[in-house]
Amino acid sequence: KSLIVAPCTALLLMLAPLAVEAAEPIVIKFAHVVGDDTPKGKGALLFQKLVHERLAGEVKVEVYPNSSLVGDAEEMQALLDNKVQMLAPSLSKFTEFSPKLEVFDLPFLFDDEAAVARFQKRETSRELLRSMATRGIYGLAYWNNGLKQLSASQPLRNPDDAAGLAFRIQPSPVLEAQFTAVDAKPVRLPFADVAKAMQSGAVQGTEGPWSNIRGQNAGVKQSYVTETNHGVLNYMLVTNSKFWTGIPFAVRSELDNIILEVTQTVNAEAAAINQRERERLLASGSTTLVTLTPEERQAWRERMQPVWKTFEAQIGADVMRAALTVNR
Ligand code: LMR
């Protein structure tokens, strides 16, 4: 009898460490630079909740908001080094990896958010999700935030009002050209540094959707927001290709399903969140709204639109054409 038991015991002992190893959940560190109460912040938390419900014990998601683990200047390198496994940088932060994505930064290209949403569903955009695969970055989905407004320490009504002012920008050559086109001075800064730069007067303006302007203008006593809707700030949910393909197929399929569900929720709710933040900010009394007449908005458009031509070759005429066809 003992002759039979002994090999079984030996086998169990050999398997034991393996069993322990297999029980360790896969950890996904999801870092981002905005608050929990923004479209992206809520999306990250919903992703975490659904993963913990449906893949309990198999996958653990850790969410790090407000640049608490990595800021936007280091986050892509952290992803490539597999120090974080998920990010959702704004589409303005991928130039180095995929210049075609600059199409999303072109000022006044999309008529409204619905047009951007249509573009994100087109084949061209699906291909752009894969455009960084050779660099080790895998695009999972587009997450919406919203259209950008101009915020400054003084009212901006005409493009000439921006002349000489320093504007914080995300690291994008298109955004650089956009502010240069109105004789302003673009200054690249990580998101986490914007509030301080606005408070100290190091920059006098920023751009962003309402949900971000609230964070950017924190602590600023008086600011003016011009509702220009001149561009878009949406995100690409990305992961490290090697990490992602290393996840067992069944688990990865469930993660894909969850991402689809979260993406639908984020994209359905982003506009309402921005509307709510707009109302909150205006009700706080710290911000004065500047509303443009159609003629005034047209003047901004005419000054900024030449930027399209400058970047056409880099983005690709085909991508630009595809983007333009979504306006109705
Ligand atoms: C910014 O840097 O202004 C944005 O990309 C921040 C964000 O993630 O919304």
Boltz pocket constraint, residues with backbone or C-beta under 6 A from the ligand:
constraints:
  - pocket:
      binder: B
      contacts: [[A, 33], [A, 34], [A, 40], [A, 72], [A, 88], [A, 89], [A, 90], [A, 145], [A, 170], [A, 189], [A, 190], [A, 191], [A, 207], [A, 208], [A, 212]]
      max_distance: 6.0
